[in-house]
Amino acid sequence: MKTLTIWTQKGGVGKTALTCQLGHVLRARGHRVLVVDLDSQGNAGAALLRAERAVAVVITAASLLMNGNLGVAMPDVAFAVIRATPELVRIPEQPDEFSRFHENFQANLARIAPAFDICLIDCPPSDDLRVLLALTVADLVLSPIQLNQEAIEGIVKTLRGTRGVERIREKFNPSLRFLGIVPNMVEATPLQKRNFVEVLENFGRYLVLDDQGNPLRILRRSSIAEAQELGVALPELGRTKTAAREAWAELAPTLDRLADLVMADPPIAEVDHGA
């Protein structure tokens, strides 16, 4: 089982929608998909379970971290969710328990692994202990951003902060690979255009590229939010709504490319970390 952590330190960037819609695409390709919701708001789990497109596992995300003797009996399903519960807010309050939480998380995912091909971990928009733990068990990390100044400034923290990708790789998880950055909720405004130029100039080597060498991006479309609200994949909504079909025509190449990169065997080469 491969593990992809989807994380950015800034909230409101469409991280959960990306997690869910990528999960739908991976499932449609025939992969067995597990989503672990580490955000105490629980939006990823709620969206995937709302229309019963995925099945809830009886164990919780908090128990993956806190319980070292977890009896993990996976249902025989191809799309499953391990839900967030209020207990997750207690995790960041216990930094001295990091080693125990890490060992528990790693062991429990290893027990679960035979039942799934890919695990997507949806993280809270912070750099707290839950994120640290998610990065220590991941094979890959993907960071969606918005094209605003706050999010752009956060890229450095995501990569090189005290709990950034490079620090986690050095101290805890040498096999962790940074899949890259994907601008999300993109709009054709002068401000976003200027900010995209800044991202290209300063962080272009970290952008995820399509097979033609162009940066991936996800446009802001109300149909994506509507699909999330209904708990369905965007193409399913597109069966009855023209706007959703048009949004899916834009989004599908990006999600297909991400799915290709995540499931690549042998693993993808990491994005350039040069100066």
Number of C-alpha atoms within 10 A of each C-alpha: 18 17 24 27 26 25 27 29 22 21 15 12 21 20 23 26 20 20 22 24 23 20 27 22 20 23 18 12 11 10 17 19 25 29 27 25 28 27 25 19 15 20 20 28 26 19 21 28 19 15 14 13 14 24 20 21 18 13 17 20 25 25 20 23 26 20 15 17 11 15 10 14 12 17 13 10 15 16 23 25 25 23 24 25 17 12 13 22 16 12 17 16 11 11 11 9 14 17 11 14 24 23 17 20 24 19 18 20 17 12 15 15 17 10 17 19 18 22 24 23 28 29 29 23 17 17 20 16 20 24 25 21 22 25 28 21 24 21 22 24 23 21 24 26 28 24 24 16 13 11 19 20 11 16 22 13 17 22 19 14 15 13 19 19 23 20 16 21 17 11 9 15 17 13 14 22 22 25 25 20 26 22 23 20 19 19 15 9 9 9 12 16 15 13 17 20 13 15 22 14 10 12 18 18 18 23 22 26 20 16 9 6 8 10 18 20 23 23 15 15 18 13 21 26 14 15 21 25 16 16 23 23 22 25 23 13 21 18 10 10 12 12 15 22 18 14 20 22 14 15 20 17 15 21 22 16 15 22 16 13 17 21 18 11 8 6 13 15 11 14 17 14 11 6 6
